Amino acid sequence: MTEAPARPLEGLIDAIAARAAQGESISVATIQEIAGDRIAGPLLFFPAMIVVSPLSLIPTLPTIVGTTVVLIAGQLIAGRKSIWLPSRLSKAALSPERTRKALEFIRPVVKWIEKLSWARLTFLTDGLGMRLAAMVCILVALTMPPLELVPGASTSAGTIIATFGLALTTRDGLLLLAALALVLGGAFLLFRWLF
């Protein structure tokens, strides 16, 4: 009998929801504490999904998320096992109410995606593959501050980063390849449109 795929993000969402239900504001530091050894993927996934949610309309939030992603992904490229963030970023928090609203949006998406995503081609999510994903996340995150000028435009950037974060969390190399193909396809179409 085949073992059911693990649901790592669903478990993290439950833990975050439990903290918010106790009245705790949720910060990147909280996610770091909850995620433990699985830190890389969740730290890319959760902030990016906030930008995909309606909370992306909060002024400066996409820029804060973009900056956070650049710092996290840069450390993944450098091969760091533990992620350091400036105190101001790691302690920036969503109120329990905003966390609840964000999780209401994120939970069904995660449930659906985790049915399709599980550990496969795991060698692509380690070493060079993880560094490549991190480099793409940096390039995409750098588009967030200018995209903030158009309300909701940063959603596409958040979706791409969240997909890479999900691939690293579930160790799904096939999903990582699919995300990379989408980015390359989008870059090609943009190049053809511009030139």
Backbone as JSON, one array per atom type, in Angstrom:
{
  "sequence": "MTEAPARPLEGLIDAIAARAAQGESISVATIQEIAGDRIAGPLLFFPAMIVVSPLSLIPTLPTIVGTTVVLIAGQLIAGRKSIWLPSRLSKAALSPERTRKALEFIRPVVKWIEKLSWARLTFLTDGLGMRLAAMVCILVALTMPPLELVPGASTSAGTIIATFGLALTTRDGLLLLAALALVLGGAFLLFRWLF",
  "N": [[0.85, -1.2, 0.0], [0.56, 2.2, -0.89], [2.15, 4.89, 0.69], [0.55, 7.77, 1.98], [1.13, 11.05, 0.67], [3.14, 13.39, 2.49], [2.03, 16.3, 4.32], [3.45, 18.92, 4.7], [3.19, 21.78, 4.71], [0.54, 22.21, 5.41], [0.55, 21.32, 8.04], [2.21, 23.28, 9.16], [0.63, 25.54, 8.76], [-1.51, 24.94, 10.45], [-0.18, 25.09, 12.92], [0.6, 27.78, 12.96], [-1.92, 28.99, 12.86], [-2.92, 28.16, 15.31], [-1.28, 29.58, 17.08], [-2.02, 32.22, 16.4], [-4.69, 32.13, 17.15], [-4.43, 32.17, 19.85], [-3.96, 34.77, 20.28], [-1.53, 35.73, 19.46], [0.7, 37.76, 17.6], [1.91, 37.22, 14.33], [5.08, 36.72, 13.11], [7.99, 36.74, 10.89], [9.99, 35.61, 12.39], [8.47, 33.98, 14.08], [7.54, 32.09, 12.24], [9.99, 30.97, 11.52], [10.67, 29.76, 13.94], [8.61, 27.86, 14.22], [8.89, 26.32, 11.89], [11.42, 25.15, 12.04], [13.85, 22.8, 11.09], [12.98, 22.76, 8.48], [13.25, 25.18, 7.24], [13.9, 26.8, 4.88], [12.06, 26.53, 2.59], [9.41, 27.17, 3.75], [9.95, 29.82, 4.64], [10.2, 31.19, 2.29], [7.78, 30.59, 1.09], [5.5, 31.41, 2.8], [5.65, 34.35, 3.24], [5.51, 35.11, 0.53], [2.97, 34.14, -0.22], [1.36, 35.82, 1.24], [1.56, 38.12, -0.23], [0.2, 37.29, -2.45], [-2.33, 37.1, -1.48], [-5.31, 39.08, -0.58], [-4.17, 40.88, 1.2], [-2.03, 42.03, -0.01], [-2.59, 44.55, -0.84], [-2.0, 46.26, 1.18], [-0.15, 49.11, 1.87], [3.32, 49.24, 1.09], [3.75, 46.56, 1.84], [4.32, 44.54, -0.23], [6.94, 45.4, -0.92], [8.34, 45.03, 1.49], [8.09, 42.25, 1.71], [9.43, 41.48, -0.65], [12.05, 42.39, -0.06], [12.6, 40.77, 2.17], [12.54, 38.22, 0.96], [14.74, 38.44, -0.81], [16.86, 38.6, 1.03], [16.61, 36.12, 2.38], [16.81, 34.22, 0.25], [19.33, 34.88, -0.72], [20.97, 33.96, 1.34], [20.44, 31.25, 1.15], [21.66, 30.66, -1.27], [24.27, 31.09, -0.5], [24.62, 28.89, 1.03], [23.88, 28.7, 3.7], [22.7, 27.16, 6.67], [21.09, 28.02, 8.73], [18.87, 30.77, 8.85], [19.43, 34.21, 8.88], [17.93, 37.27, 9.72], [17.52, 40.83, 9.68], [16.6, 42.37, 12.76], [14.41, 44.12, 12.6], [13.01, 43.23, 10.33], [12.58, 40.49, 10.91], [10.95, 40.67, 13.09], [8.76, 42.05, 12.22], [5.32, 41.93, 12.13], [2.15, 40.3, 11.51], [-1.06, 41.1, 12.7], [-3.13, 39.08, 14.91], [-5.72, 38.98, 13.78], [-5.33, 39.77, 11.07], [-3.61, 37.74, 10.35], [-5.32, 35.54, 10.57], [-7.12, 36.13, 8.48], [-5.35, 36.01, 6.29], [-4.6, 33.3, 6.42], [-7.05, 32.08, 5.94], [-7.27, 32.55, 3.25], [-4.94, 31.3, 2.28], [-5.01, 28.59, 3.17], [-6.96, 26.85, 1.66], [-5.72, 26.87, -0.83], [-3.21, 25.73, -0.31], [-4.04, 23.19, 0.56], [-5.12, 22.12, -1.78], [-2.88, 22.23, -3.56], [-0.98, 20.67, -2.2], [-2.02, 18.15, -2.51], [-1.2, 17.5, -5.0], [1.5, 17.69, -4.92], [4.48, 16.24, -3.82], [7.3, 14.54, -2.27], [9.55, 14.02, -4.75], [11.93, 13.37, -7.31], [13.9, 14.42, -5.66], [16.57, 15.19, -5.56], [16.77, 17.46, -7.07], [15.95, 19.49, -5.46], [17.87, 20.04, -3.67], [21.17, 21.31, -2.92], [22.58, 22.41, -5.9], [20.15, 22.72, -7.31], [18.47, 23.93, -5.39], [19.87, 26.3, -5.01], [19.65, 27.44, -7.54], [16.87, 27.84, -7.66], [16.68, 29.71, -5.6], [18.12, 31.84, -6.71], [16.44, 32.58, -8.84], [14.22, 33.36, -7.35], [15.25, 35.66, -6.11], [15.61, 37.37, -8.34], [12.95, 37.64, -9.15], [11.82, 38.74, -6.83], [13.0, 41.24, -6.79], [11.46, 42.65, -8.55], [9.24, 43.38, -7.15], [9.09, 45.9, -5.58], [8.83, 48.0, -7.69], [6.5, 46.98, -8.92], [4.62, 47.41, -7.0], [3.55, 49.88, -7.39], [1.4, 49.54, -9.02], [-1.65, 48.54, -8.0], [-2.08, 45.28, -6.77], [-0.45, 44.13, -8.71], [1.83, 42.83, -7.89], [1.14, 40.29, -7.32], [1.63, 38.22, -9.21], [4.42, 37.92, -9.04], [4.6, 37.11, -6.37], [3.26, 34.65, -6.55], [5.01, 33.1, -8.1], [7.31, 32.97, -6.43], [6.17, 31.75, -4.19], [5.57, 29.26, -5.28], [8.12, 28.17, -5.77], [8.94, 28.09, -3.1], [7.12, 26.23, -2.08], [7.89, 23.96, -3.55], [10.45, 23.53, -2.49], [9.8, 23.03, 0.17], [8.19, 20.71, 0.11], [9.94, 19.11, -1.14], [9.77, 18.63, -3.87], [10.93, 18.01, -6.81], [9.92, 17.94, -9.39], [7.89, 19.87, -9.39], [9.49, 22.09, -8.93], [10.92, 22.19, -11.35], [8.77, 22.7, -13.06], [7.97, 25.24, -12.17], [10.26, 26.69, -12.8], [10.25, 26.42, -15.57], [7.94, 27.87, -16.18], [8.74, 30.45, -15.41], [10.88, 30.9, -17.18], [9.49, 30.72, -19.59], [7.72, 32.9, -19.33], [9.61, 34.99, -19.21], [10.69, 34.78, -21.76], [8.44, 35.41, -23.37], [8.01, 38.04, -22.55], [10.39, 39.22, -23.43], [10.09, 38.86, -26.2], [7.85, 40.49, -26.59], [8.84, 43.02, -25.89], [10.91, 43.36, -27.7]],
  "CA": [[0.0, 0.0, 0.0], [1.36, 3.42, -1.01], [2.0, 5.83, 1.82], [0.01, 9.07, 1.57], [2.14, 12.09, 0.71], [3.13, 14.25, 3.68], [1.44, 17.63, 4.13], [4.23, 19.77, 5.61], [2.69, 23.16, 4.83], [-0.72, 22.18, 6.15], [0.93, 21.25, 9.45], [2.72, 24.6, 9.56], [-0.52, 26.45, 8.82], [-2.24, 24.62, 11.69], [0.59, 25.61, 14.05], [0.5, 29.25, 12.92], [-3.31, 29.33, 13.22], [-3.07, 27.95, 16.76], [-0.63, 30.72, 17.74], [-2.85, 33.4, 16.17], [-5.91, 31.96, 17.95], [-4.07, 32.52, 21.24], [-3.75, 36.21, 20.32], [-0.14, 36.07, 19.14], [1.0, 38.32, 16.29], [2.78, 36.27, 13.64], [6.21, 37.35, 12.41], [8.9, 35.81, 10.22], [10.67, 34.89, 13.48], [7.55, 32.93, 14.52], [7.56, 31.03, 11.21], [11.29, 30.31, 11.68], [10.6, 28.91, 15.14], [7.7, 26.74, 13.97], [9.37, 25.49, 10.77], [12.6, 24.38, 12.46], [14.8, 22.39, 10.05], [12.41, 22.92, 7.13], [13.13, 26.63, 7.21], [14.07, 27.48, 3.59], [10.82, 26.59, 1.82], [8.37, 27.98, 4.4], [10.29, 31.24, 4.72], [9.91, 31.76, 0.97], [6.37, 30.38, 0.76], [4.49, 32.17, 3.54], [5.61, 35.78, 2.88], [5.05, 35.27, -0.86], [1.53, 33.92, -0.28], [0.7, 37.02, 1.77], [1.49, 39.05, -1.36], [-0.82, 36.76, -3.36], [-3.64, 37.31, -0.83], [-5.78, 40.48, -0.62], [-3.33, 41.73, 2.05], [-1.02, 42.68, -0.85], [-2.98, 45.95, -1.04], [-1.46, 47.07, 2.28], [1.01, 49.84, 1.35], [4.71, 48.81, 1.38], [3.88, 45.14, 2.17], [5.1, 43.83, -1.25], [8.35, 45.79, -0.83], [8.88, 44.35, 2.67], [8.19, 40.83, 1.36], [10.51, 41.37, -1.63], [13.32, 42.54, 0.67], [12.76, 39.56, 2.98], [12.86, 37.11, 0.05], [16.12, 38.63, -1.29], [17.77, 38.25, 2.13], [16.52, 34.67, 2.63], [17.33, 33.49, -0.91], [20.77, 35.13, -0.78], [21.61, 33.07, 2.3], [20.34, 29.89, 0.62], [22.71, 30.55, -2.29], [25.54, 31.0, 0.23], [24.68, 27.58, 1.69], [23.62, 28.78, 5.15], [21.68, 26.24, 7.19], [20.15, 28.83, 9.51], [18.63, 32.04, 8.17], [19.47, 35.41, 9.71], [17.26, 38.45, 9.18], [17.59, 41.96, 10.6], [15.55, 42.33, 13.78], [13.23, 44.86, 12.13], [12.27, 42.37, 9.4], [12.14, 39.24, 11.52], [9.92, 40.95, 14.09], [7.58, 42.65, 11.58], [4.3, 40.91, 12.37], [0.74, 40.49, 11.21], [-1.91, 40.94, 13.88], [-3.87, 37.8, 14.86], [-6.85, 39.09, 12.85], [-4.82, 39.73, 9.69], [-3.08, 36.38, 10.15], [-6.48, 34.67, 10.33], [-7.61, 36.41, 7.12], [-4.38, 35.48, 5.33], [-4.67, 31.85, 6.44], [-8.31, 31.7, 5.27], [-6.97, 32.57, 1.82], [-3.85, 30.38, 1.97], [-5.29, 27.19, 3.51], [-7.51, 26.04, 0.57], [-4.71, 26.78, -1.9], [-2.22, 24.76, 0.14], [-4.68, 21.86, 0.57], [-5.24, 21.67, -3.17], [-1.56, 22.02, -4.16], [-0.27, 19.57, -1.55], [-2.52, 16.88, -3.05], [-0.49, 17.26, -6.25], [2.94, 17.88, -4.72], [5.1, 15.44, -2.78], [8.74, 14.33, -2.49], [9.93, 13.29, -5.96], [13.11, 14.01, -7.91], [14.34, 15.26, -4.54], [17.92, 15.71, -5.78], [16.65, 18.78, -7.69], [15.61, 20.5, -4.44], [19.04, 20.21, -2.81], [22.38, 21.79, -3.57], [22.52, 23.3, -7.05], [18.75, 23.01, -7.62], [17.97, 24.89, -4.41], [20.53, 27.58, -5.28], [19.03, 27.98, -8.76], [15.55, 28.34, -7.25], [16.91, 30.92, -4.8], [18.51, 32.93, -7.63], [15.23, 33.02, -9.55], [13.4, 34.08, -6.37], [15.83, 37.0, -5.95], [15.29, 38.16, -9.53], [11.51, 37.94, -9.12], [11.56, 39.61, -5.68], [13.45, 42.59, -7.14], [10.39, 43.33, -9.31], [8.12, 43.71, -6.27], [8.92, 47.33, -5.27], [8.17, 48.77, -8.76], [5.14, 46.47, -9.17], [3.73, 47.92, -5.96], [2.91, 51.1, -7.89], [0.13, 49.12, -9.62], [-2.27, 47.68, -6.99], [-2.3, 43.88, -7.12], [0.47, 43.64, -9.74], [2.88, 41.99, -7.3], [0.58, 38.95, -7.12], [2.31, 37.24, -10.07], [5.73, 37.68, -8.44], [4.36, 36.32, -5.16], [2.88, 33.3, -6.95], [6.23, 32.4, -8.53], [8.14, 32.71, -5.25], [5.46, 30.77, -3.36], [5.7, 27.94, -5.93], [9.45, 27.68, -5.45], [8.93, 27.78, -1.67], [6.38, 24.98, -1.92], [8.73, 22.89, -4.1], [11.54, 23.25, -1.54], [9.21, 22.49, 1.4], [7.73, 19.33, -0.11], [11.04, 18.44, -1.84], [9.18, 18.2, -5.14], [11.77, 18.48, -7.92], [9.1, 18.13, -10.6], [7.25, 21.18, -9.23], [10.55, 23.08, -9.1], [11.16, 22.29, -12.79], [7.6, 23.34, -13.66], [8.05, 26.66, -11.83], [11.36, 27.26, -13.58], [9.79, 26.49, -16.97], [7.0, 28.99, -16.27], [9.51, 31.7, -15.34], [11.62, 31.05, -18.44], [8.49, 31.0, -20.62], [7.28, 34.28, -19.14], [10.71, 35.88, -19.6], [10.79, 34.73, -23.23], [7.32, 36.17, -23.92], [8.27, 39.46, -22.27], [11.46, 39.62, -24.34], [9.5, 38.97, -27.57], [6.95, 41.65, -26.62], [9.63, 44.23, -25.84], [11.81, 43.48, -28.84]],
  "C": [[0.88, 1.25, 0.0], [1.07, 4.36, 0.15], [1.5, 7.17, 1.3], [1.09, 10.13, 1.65], [2.01, 12.94, 1.97], [2.53, 15.6, 3.33], [2.18, 18.62, 5.02], [3.68, 21.17, 5.78], [1.38, 23.22, 5.6], [-0.45, 22.13, 7.66], [1.43, 22.58, 9.97], [1.58, 25.6, 9.69], [-1.31, 26.21, 10.1], [-1.52, 25.21, 12.91], [0.52, 27.13, 14.12], [-0.89, 29.7, 13.35], [-3.52, 29.19, 14.72], [-2.44, 29.12, 17.53], [-1.49, 31.98, 17.61], [-4.12, 33.33, 17.01], [-5.67, 32.29, 19.41], [-3.76, 34.01, 21.38], [-2.35, 36.64, 19.99], [-0.04, 36.67, 17.74], [2.04, 37.43, 15.63], [3.82, 37.01, 12.81], [7.01, 36.28, 11.66], [9.64, 34.98, 11.28], [9.79, 33.75, 14.0], [7.57, 31.76, 13.55], [8.87, 30.26, 11.3], [11.24, 29.32, 12.84], [9.75, 27.68, 14.89], [8.28, 25.78, 12.94], [10.59, 24.66, 11.15], [13.54, 24.08, 11.3], [14.29, 22.62, 8.64], [12.35, 24.39, 6.74], [13.09, 27.26, 5.82], [12.75, 27.64, 2.84], [9.73, 27.43, 2.47], [8.68, 29.47, 4.45], [10.15, 31.94, 3.37], [8.4, 31.7, 0.7], [5.41, 31.34, 1.47], [4.49, 33.67, 3.24], [5.08, 36.01, 1.46], [3.54, 35.1, -0.97], [0.76, 35.09, 0.3], [0.55, 38.06, 0.66], [0.45, 38.59, -2.38], [-2.22, 37.04, -2.81], [-4.08, 38.78, -0.96], [-4.97, 41.42, 0.27], [-2.25, 42.45, 1.24], [-1.34, 44.15, -1.09], [-2.52, 46.85, 0.11], [-0.21, 47.78, 1.77], [2.33, 49.35, 1.93], [4.85, 47.32, 1.69], [4.64, 44.36, 1.08], [6.59, 44.15, -1.21], [9.02, 45.09, 0.35], [9.08, 42.86, 2.36], [9.33, 40.62, 0.36], [11.88, 41.45, -0.97], [13.62, 41.29, 1.49], [13.19, 38.38, 2.12], [14.3, 37.22, -0.44], [17.12, 38.21, -0.2], [17.79, 36.74, 2.4], [17.18, 33.9, 1.5], [18.84, 33.68, -1.05], [21.53, 34.21, 0.16], [21.52, 31.6, 1.88], [21.42, 29.65, -0.43], [24.07, 30.38, -1.61], [25.68, 29.68, 1.0], [24.46, 27.61, 3.19], [22.51, 27.83, 5.56], [20.66, 26.97, 8.05], [20.07, 30.21, 8.86], [18.64, 33.17, 9.17], [18.73, 36.53, 8.98], [17.44, 39.59, 10.17], [16.39, 41.94, 11.54], [14.27, 43.01, 13.3], [12.36, 44.02, 11.19], [11.74, 41.12, 10.09], [11.02, 39.45, 12.54], [8.69, 41.65, 13.51], [6.48, 41.59, 11.58], [2.93, 41.33, 11.86], [-0.04, 40.29, 12.5], [-2.63, 39.59, 13.79], [-5.03, 37.85, 13.86], [-6.41, 39.03, 11.4], [-4.23, 38.37, 9.36], [-4.23, 35.43, 9.82], [-7.02, 34.86, 8.92], [-6.68, 35.85, 6.06], [-4.47, 33.96, 5.26], [-5.96, 31.33, 5.81], [-8.1, 31.64, 3.77], [-5.97, 31.47, 1.45], [-4.23, 28.92, 2.13], [-5.88, 26.38, 2.34], [-6.52, 25.85, -0.58], [-3.69, 25.7, -1.55], [-2.81, 23.35, 0.11], [-4.73, 21.29, -0.83], [-3.87, 21.34, -3.76], [-0.84, 20.84, -3.52], [-0.81, 18.2, -1.93], [-1.74, 16.5, -4.3], [1.03, 17.27, -6.08], [3.44, 17.02, -3.56], [6.56, 15.2, -3.14], [8.96, 13.44, -3.71], [11.05, 14.08, -6.64], [13.77, 14.94, -6.87], [15.74, 15.84, -4.73], [17.89, 17.1, -6.41], [16.35, 19.88, -6.66], [16.75, 20.7, -3.44], [20.16, 20.86, -3.61], [22.15, 22.79, -4.69], [21.08, 23.69, -7.39], [18.17, 24.06, -6.69], [18.58, 26.27, -4.67], [19.95, 28.25, -6.53], [17.66, 28.57, -8.45], [15.69, 29.65, -6.48], [17.3, 32.1, -5.68], [17.3, 33.48, -8.38], [14.35, 33.82, -8.6], [13.92, 35.49, -6.14], [15.45, 37.89, -7.13], [13.82, 38.58, -9.53], [11.2, 38.92, -8.0], [11.97, 41.05, -5.98], [12.41, 43.36, -7.96], [9.27, 43.83, -8.4], [7.99, 45.2, -5.94], [8.32, 48.14, -6.43], [6.75, 48.3, -9.06], [4.13, 47.0, -8.16], [2.99, 49.18, -6.4], [1.57, 50.8, -8.56], [-0.53, 48.15, -8.64], [-2.54, 46.26, -7.52], [-1.31, 43.29, -8.11], [1.54, 42.71, -9.18], [2.41, 40.56, -7.06], [1.32, 37.9, -7.95], [3.69, 36.91, -9.52], [5.6, 36.81, -7.19], [4.04, 34.87, -5.49], [4.11, 32.48, -7.35], [7.08, 32.02, -7.32], [7.49, 31.65, -4.36], [5.59, 29.36, -3.95], [7.07, 27.34, -5.66], [9.54, 27.29, -3.97], [8.24, 26.47, -1.39], [7.23, 23.8, -2.4], [9.84, 22.52, -3.12], [11.0, 22.62, -0.26], [8.82, 21.02, 1.24], [8.8, 18.47, -0.78], [10.55, 17.84, -3.15], [9.99, 18.8, -6.3], [10.99, 18.72, -9.19], [8.4, 19.49, -10.55], [8.28, 22.3, -9.43], [10.84, 23.29, -10.59], [10.01, 23.0, -13.49], [7.62, 24.85, -13.39], [9.13, 27.36, -12.65], [10.96, 27.41, -15.05], [8.82, 27.65, -17.17], [7.73, 30.34, -16.27], [10.24, 31.94, -16.66], [10.66, 31.37, -19.59], [7.99, 32.43, -20.55], [8.35, 35.28, -19.55], [10.86, 35.93, -21.11], [9.69, 35.55, -23.88], [7.51, 37.66, -23.71], [9.34, 40.0, -23.21], [10.92, 39.81, -25.76], [8.6, 40.18, -27.68], [7.71, 42.95, -26.65], [10.46, 44.44, -27.09], [11.22, 42.83, -30.07]]
}
